[in-house]
């Protein structure tokens, strides 16, 4: 089983989660950051894991563009989907549902909400102000859910 992990990140949380997945999956998955690898030959992979961060309620634009450009090929693969966001429970579920096309969600062998983080040094003034106002967070915060990442990896291995 040859695995590709394709992700887009703005401040690095989704990348941290992708790298953590690499350590938990067999056959050393190949990792692609859409910020530095805009074109990927998906035909080489049996399984494609797609991850994206949520900002202001929406998935990363580069990830959305990648999915739209490759939807037919993605539908022929084993697919797993995850998001990184600060919310959990119903709010995380809503953000996940809005992030990915229905046809990918229907065939996904694993889905996950891995939490998120706010690193103020990586944010611009407007992002910091919004984090303080909307999330009521005043300092660096990491809510990455390692158990969710482990469970996600195990679902991929089992399926």
C-alpha positions as CSV (number, residue, x, y, z in Angstrom):
1,X,0.0,0.0,0.0
2,X,1.5,3.3,-1.2
3,X,0.2,6.3,0.7
4,X,0.3,10.0,-0.1
5,X,-0.5,12.6,2.5
6,X,-1.5,15.9,0.8
7,X,-2.1,18.9,2.9
8,X,-2.3,22.7,2.9
9,X,-1.4,24.7,5.9
10,X,-1.2,28.4,6.8
11,X,0.7,28.4,10.1
12,X,2.0,24.8,10.3
13,X,-0.6,22.9,12.4
14,X,-1.8,20.8,9.6
15,X,1.9,20.0,8.7
16,X,2.6,18.9,12.3
17,X,-0.4,16.5,12.1
18,X,0.7,15.2,8.7
19,X,4.2,14.5,10.0
20,X,2.7,12.7,13.1
21,X,0.7,10.5,10.8
22,X,3.8,9.5,8.9
23,X,5.2,8.0,12.1
24,X,2.0,6.0,12.7
25,X,1.4,4.5,9.2
26,X,3.2,1.7,7.4
27,X,5.4,2.0,4.4
28,X,6.6,5.6,5.1
29,X,3.9,7.7,3.4
30,X,5.1,10.5,1.0
31,X,4.1,13.9,2.3
32,X,3.1,16.8,0.0
33,X,2.6,20.4,1.1
34,X,0.6,22.1,-1.5
35,X,2.4,25.4,-0.7
36,X,5.6,23.8,-2.1
37,X,4.4,20.9,-4.2
38,X,1.5,22.2,-6.3
39,X,1.4,19.3,-8.7
40,X,1.3,15.7,-7.5
41,X,1.2,12.5,-9.6
42,X,-1.6,10.7,-7.7
43,X,-1.4,7.7,-10.0
44,X,1.5,6.4,-8.0
45,X,-0.6,6.0,-4.8
46,X,-3.3,3.6,-3.6
47,X,-4.3,5.7,-0.6
48,X,-4.5,9.5,-0.4
49,X,-4.9,11.3,2.9
50,X,-6.0,14.9,2.6
51,X,-5.7,17.4,5.4
52,X,-6.5,21.0,5.7
53,X,-6.7,23.8,8.2
54,X,-9.9,25.8,8.8
55,X,-9.6,29.5,8.9
56,X,-12.6,31.7,9.4
57,X,-14.8,28.7,8.9
58,X,-13.4,27.5,5.6
59,X,-10.8,25.1,4.4
60,X,-7.5,26.3,2.8
61,X,-8.1,27.6,-0.7
62,X,-5.1,25.7,-2.2
63,X,-6.5,22.4,-0.8
64,X,-9.9,23.2,-2.3
65,X,-8.4,23.9,-5.7
66,X,-6.3,20.7,-5.5
67,X,-9.4,18.6,-4.8
68,X,-11.5,20.2,-7.5
69,X,-8.7,19.7,-10.1
70,X,-8.2,16.0,-9.1
71,X,-11.7,14.9,-8.0
72,X,-12.1,12.2,-10.6
73,X,-8.8,10.5,-9.7
74,X,-9.3,11.0,-6.0
75,X,-12.7,9.1,-6.3
76,X,-10.8,6.1,-7.6
77,X,-8.5,5.9,-4.6
78,X,-8.7,4.9,-1.0
79,X,-9.3,8.3,0.7
80,X,-9.0,9.6,4.2
81,X,-9.8,13.2,5.2
82,X,-8.9,15.3,8.2
83,X,-9.1,18.9,9.3
84,X,-7.3,21.0,11.9
85,X,-9.5,23.4,13.7
86,X,-9.8,24.8,17.3
87,X,-13.3,23.4,17.7
88,X,-14.4,20.0,18.8
89,X,-17.8,18.2,18.9
90,X,-20.6,19.6,16.8
91,X,-18.8,22.7,15.6
92,X,-15.8,20.6,14.3
93,X,-18.3,18.3,12.6
94,X,-19.9,21.3,10.9
95,X,-16.5,22.6,9.7
96,X,-15.6,19.1,8.4
97,X,-18.9,18.8,6.5
98,X,-18.3,22.2,4.9
99,X,-14.6,21.5,4.1
100,X,-14.9,18.5,1.7
101,X,-17.1,17.5,-1.2
102,X,-19.9,15.0,-0.4
103,X,-18.6,12.5,-2.9
104,X,-15.2,12.3,-1.1
105,X,-16.8,12.1,2.4
106,X,-19.0,9.2,1.2
107,X,-16.0,7.0,0.3
108,X,-13.6,8.1,3.0
109,X,-12.2,5.1,5.0
110,X,-11.2,7.5,7.8
111,X,-12.1,11.0,8.9
112,X,-10.7,13.1,11.6
113,X,-10.7,16.3,13.5
114,X,-7.3,16.8,14.9
115,X,-7.7,20.0,16.9
116,X,-5.7,23.0,16.2
117,X,-3.4,25.6,17.5
118,X,-2.8,29.4,17.5
119,X,0.8,30.5,17.4
120,X,0.6,34.3,17.6
121,X,4.1,34.8,16.2
122,X,3.0,33.2,13.0
123,X,-0.1,35.3,12.7
124,X,-0.6,38.8,11.3
125,X,-2.2,41.6,13.2
126,X,-5.7,40.9,11.9
127,X,-5.5,37.2,12.7
128,X,-4.3,37.9,16.2
129,X,-7.1,40.4,16.8
130,X,-9.7,37.9,15.4
131,X,-8.3,35.1,17.6
132,X,-8.6,37.2,20.7
133,X,-12.1,38.4,19.8
134,X,-13.7,35.2,18.3
135,X,-11.8,32.4,20.1
136,X,-11.2,34.5,23.3
137,X,-7.6,33.3,23.2
138,X,-4.8,35.7,24.3
139,X,-1.7,33.6,23.9
140,X,-0.2,30.6,22.1
141,X,-2.5,27.7,22.4
142,X,-2.1,24.1,21.1
143,X,-5.1,21.8,21.1
144,X,-3.7,19.1,18.8
145,X,-5.5,15.9,19.7
146,X,-2.9,13.1,19.5
147,X,-5.5,10.4,20.3
148,X,-7.6,11.5,17.3
149,X,-4.5,11.2,15.1
150,X,-3.7,7.7,16.5
151,X,-7.4,6.6,15.9
152,X,-7.3,8.0,12.4
153,X,-4.1,6.1,11.5
154,X,-5.5,2.9,13.0
155,X,-8.7,3.2,10.9
156,X,-6.6,3.5,7.7
157,X,-4.5,0.5,8.7
158,X,-7.6,-1.6,9.5
159,X,-9.4,-0.6,6.3
